[in-house]
Amino acid sequence: MDAPPPDPMAFFNAWYADARAAEPSDPNAMTLATVDASGAPQARIVLLKAHDDRHFVFYTNLESAKSDALRAHPVAALLFHWKSAKRQIRI
């Protein structure tokens, strides 16, 4: 198992580069987990469009349930799972 470097984004960037080079389909797929207004959890797959040291960007319909959930509670969790590499990262 790779030990994470002091900079977590460097760790993500290294594994994401590996996934983009080797994963057969959708290395940018991630699970987005939110909670709705009543606190019930919701999870769905979205595609990462961009990222930097502070942000992960995905596109969504602003009228969707996930947009409503993020407006109500602007906190989320992400999970990248790269099956062929047997790796996952939680954010």
C-alpha positions as CSV (number, residue, x, y, z in Angstrom):
1,M,0.0,0.0,0.0
2,D,1.3,3.5,-0.8
3,A,1.8,5.7,2.2
4,P,0.2,9.1,1.7
5,P,2.6,12.0,1.3
6,P,2.4,15.0,3.6
7,D,0.3,16.8,1.0
8,P,-3.0,14.9,0.4
9,M,-3.6,16.6,-2.9
10,A,-0.2,15.3,-4.2
11,F,-1.4,11.9,-3.2
12,F,-4.7,12.3,-5.0
13,N,-2.9,13.8,-8.1
14,A,-0.5,10.8,-8.3
15,W,-3.3,8.2,-8.0
16,Y,-5.6,10.1,-10.3
17,A,-2.8,10.3,-13.0
18,D,-2.3,6.5,-12.6
19,A,-6.0,5.9,-13.0
20,R,-6.3,8.1,-16.1
21,A,-3.5,6.2,-17.7
22,A,-4.7,2.7,-16.8
23,E,-8.4,2.6,-15.9
24,P,-10.4,1.2,-18.8
25,S,-13.4,3.4,-18.4
26,D,-14.4,6.6,-16.6
27,P,-11.4,7.2,-14.3
28,N,-13.1,10.5,-13.4
29,A,-16.2,8.8,-12.0
30,M,-16.8,9.4,-8.4
31,T,-19.6,8.9,-5.8
32,L,-21.0,12.1,-4.5
33,A,-22.7,11.7,-1.1
34,T,-24.9,14.4,0.4
35,V,-27.7,14.7,2.9
36,D,-31.1,16.1,2.0
37,A,-33.0,18.7,4.1
38,S,-34.2,16.0,6.5
39,G,-30.7,14.6,7.0
40,A,-31.3,11.5,4.9
41,P,-28.1,10.4,3.0
42,Q,-28.1,10.3,-0.8
43,A,-25.3,9.1,-3.0
44,R,-24.9,9.1,-6.8
45,I,-22.2,8.8,-9.4
46,V,-21.0,12.0,-11.1
47,L,-18.0,12.8,-13.3
48,L,-15.1,14.9,-12.1
49,K,-14.6,17.7,-14.6
50,A,-11.6,19.5,-13.0
51,H,-9.8,19.9,-9.7
52,D,-7.2,22.0,-8.0
53,D,-5.7,22.1,-4.5
54,R,-9.0,23.2,-2.9
55,H,-11.8,22.2,-5.2
56,F,-13.3,19.3,-7.1
57,V,-15.6,20.3,-10.0
58,F,-18.5,18.3,-11.4
59,Y,-21.4,19.4,-13.5
60,T,-25.0,19.0,-12.5
61,N,-28.5,20.2,-13.2
62,L,-29.1,23.1,-10.9
63,E,-32.7,21.9,-10.5
64,S,-31.7,18.4,-9.5
65,A,-32.1,16.7,-6.1
66,K,-28.3,16.8,-5.6
67,S,-28.3,20.6,-6.2
68,D,-31.1,20.9,-3.7
69,A,-29.2,18.8,-1.1
70,L,-26.0,20.9,-1.6
71,R,-27.9,24.1,-1.2
72,A,-29.5,22.8,2.0
73,H,-26.3,21.4,3.4
74,P,-23.2,22.6,1.5
75,V,-21.1,19.7,2.7
76,A,-20.4,16.5,0.7
77,A,-18.2,13.4,0.6
78,L,-16.6,12.1,-2.6
79,L,-15.3,8.6,-3.2
80,F,-13.1,7.6,-6.2
81,H,-12.9,3.8,-6.8
82,W,-10.5,2.5,-9.3
83,K,-11.4,-1.2,-9.5
84,S,-8.6,-2.3,-11.8
85,A,-6.0,-0.7,-9.5
86,K,-7.7,-1.9,-6.3
87,R,-7.6,1.6,-5.0
88,Q,-10.0,4.1,-3.6
89,I,-9.8,7.6,-2.1
90,R,-12.3,9.2,0.1
91,I,-12.6,13.0,0.2
